[in-house]
């Protein structure tokens, strides 16, 4: 399916992309992102700068339906209470140690922790999710990835945010993976680069080798979240360019 036949239902941006700019001037950076046309952002570690988000999001007309935070390593009750206050509906744990993904028992243990956190989240009207890197998909479990094994052990209410770039780097057939995971995938990280683990080689979406439209086609209703972990170029400019590229493919 060509890009011109696709639509991006909603675009967000992972604020980790502009972490240095946020540290220098949080409010001005949110203003810049809103000025690019974004209405949605994805905070990271929101428990560390809750005051700035509490003030800045409504000031600049921004919503944060998803966010990253070390939920399984922190005070889950406090984190979920804060998420509810900030209007963050889906709290996503972005990292579980790679060694936990080497065996099905390790993956099942992670699923158990996510399921327990999801019970606490549900009491607050929230949901819990997980975000991958490359190591969750690089080990073969009888033709399946670690994310497949995770999904098989998750309670139905636990969701996934698939980082399509890292899934590509890990060797997954990303569209097939997304098709297998189905409606559990509520968000995608859309990023581009040279397809290696070198974060500095990441670039604005549309400027690298990654077939991002194939991924969007495989999960067309998922929230598309632009991200660069790092880059040799200006990452603030890269998210503006990424948004422009993705909206060019928007059929509306």
N, C-alpha and C positions, 0 to 999 in steps of 0.2 A: 504494500500500500504506500503510495507516494506521500510525502509530507503534506502536499496541498490537499489531500483528502482526509487529513487528520485534524483534530482539534485538541487543544490543551485546555481541560476544563477549568483549571485554576493553577496559577504559578505562585510559588513561594520561593524564599531564599534562606538558606542556612546561614545564620549570623556568624558562625565560626569562620566563614569565608572572609569576613571583614573585621576580625577580632582586634587587629592592631588599630584600625580606625576607631572602633568602639572604645578602646582603652584611651585613646587620645581625646575623643569628643563623642560621647555616646549619643547625645541628642542630635548633633549635626549629622552623624552617620545615619541615624534613622530617618532624618529629614531627606537625606540624599537618596536613600532607598525608596522612600515614598515618592520622591520626585521622579524616579525612573518609571513609576507606574505600578510598583508592587503594592498590594493591599494586604499581603500575608507574609509573615516571616516565621522562621523556625529558630527560636533561641536555643542556645546550648548552656548547660550549667546554670540554668535560670535562678537557682537558689543563691548564686553568688552576686547577682546584680538585679534582684527583684525590684528594688526601689526605682531604678532607672526604667525598667520595663513598665512598672505600675504607672509611672508618669508619662513615659514616652510613647507607648503604644496608642493610647487614645488621642494623645496630642497630635500624632501624625496619621491618624486614621488607619492604623495597622492592627491586624488581628494575628494571634498566634495559636492556631488550632492544634499544632504539634510542637513538641520541644524535646530536646535531648537532655538527659541528666542521668547520672549514675545511680539509678533507682535501686538496683540490687546491692549496691555497696554503701548506700547512705541510709538516712532515717526516712523510710518510705512514707510513714504517716505525715511527717512534716512536709516532705516534698509534695505529696498529693494534696495536702491542704493548701499549699501555696499555688499549685497548679490550678486548683479550682478557683482561687481568688483572682488569678490572672487571666482566667478564661481559656486556659490551655486544656483542651479536651482529651488529647492523646499524649501520654507521657511515654517517651521512647528511651529505652536503655540502649546506648550506642556501642557498648563494648563489654564482652565477656572474654576472659583470657583465652588465648589460642589453644592452650593445652586442653581446655574443656571441650574442644571441638574434634579431638582426635579419636574419641570413642563414643559409641551410642550411649553408654552409661553417663558419660560426662554431659552429653547433650540433654539427656533426659533429666539430669539434675538441674540444669539451667531452666528447662521448661517448667519444672516443679516450682522454682523460685518465681518465675514470671507468672505462673498461675496463682500463686499465693498473693503476689502484688496486685494482680488483676482483681482479686476478691476485695481487697481494700479499696481499689480504685472504683469499683462498681458501687460501693456504698456512698461515694461522692459524685456519682454520675459521670465518672471518667473511665477511660480505658487505657490499657498498657500495651506497649509494642516493643519490638526489637529491631535494631538496625545492624546490618552486616558489614564486614570488611571482606577481604579475599579468603581468609582462612576458614570461614564457615562453609565455603563451597569447594575447596581444593581437594579434600579427601573424598574418595569414592566409597559409598556405602551401597554396594550392590546396585550400581547405576543411579543412585540418588546422592544428593549433596547433604551436607550437614543441616542446611536450612530446611530441606524436606523432612529430615528426621526430627528436627525441632518442631515443625508444624504438626507432625503426626502425634506429638506428645503434648501439644498445647491445648488448653481449654478453648472452646469455640470463640470466646470473647477476646482472646489475645490476638493482636494484629501484628503485621509486619510492615516495615518500611525497607524496601529493597534498594540498596545502593547498587545501581546498575553498573557503574564503572568498576567497583571492586568485585562484583560478581563476574564481570568480563575478565578482569585481571586474574581472578582465581580459576579461570578456565571453564566456567559454566556456559552452557547454551542458555543465554539469558531469557529469550522469549519463551523457550520451553519451560524453564524454571518458573517464570511468571505464570504461565498457563497452568502448571501443576499446582501452584500455591493459590491461584484463583482469587476469590473475593477477600481472602485474608490480607492481601496486599492493599493497603489503603493509601500508601504514599511511595513515591520513587525518588531517590536521589539521582538527578540528571547531571552528569558531569562529563567532561571530554578531556582528551589528552593523547599520549602515545601508547596507552595500554600497558604501561609498566607500573611498578610500585614506586617509581620516582615521583613524589608529589610535585616537585618543581616543574615537571613536564606537563602538568595539567594546564588546560587553556580554556578559553571561552567556549561554551557549547556551540558546535558547528565548525570549530576550527581544528579539531583533532580527527582521529580515525574511528571513533566509537559510533556505531550505528544507532544513535539515540532514538530515531523515529521507529525503529523496529521494536524498541522497548516500550515506547509510549503506545504503540499499536497493540502490544500484548497486554497492557493494563490501562486502557483508555480512560477509566474513571478515577484512577488514582491521582492524588495530589502530586504534582510535579514540583520538586524542590531543587532549585539550582544550587550547586555547591562547588567550590574548589577548596581542596585541603591546603594547597599552596600553589605557587606559580612563579615563573620567572618574570611575568608581567604584572601589571597593576590589577589586583583582584577586584577592586571596586569597579573599574572600567569593564572588567570581564563579566561581572554579573549584569551590567547594563547591556552589553553585547549579546549575552546569552538570552536575555529576555527578548530582545529584538529578533534574534534568530528563531526562537521558539514560536513567537507570535506570527512570524511570517508563514509558518506552517499551519496556522489556525484557520480553519475553513469558515469561520463565522464572518 
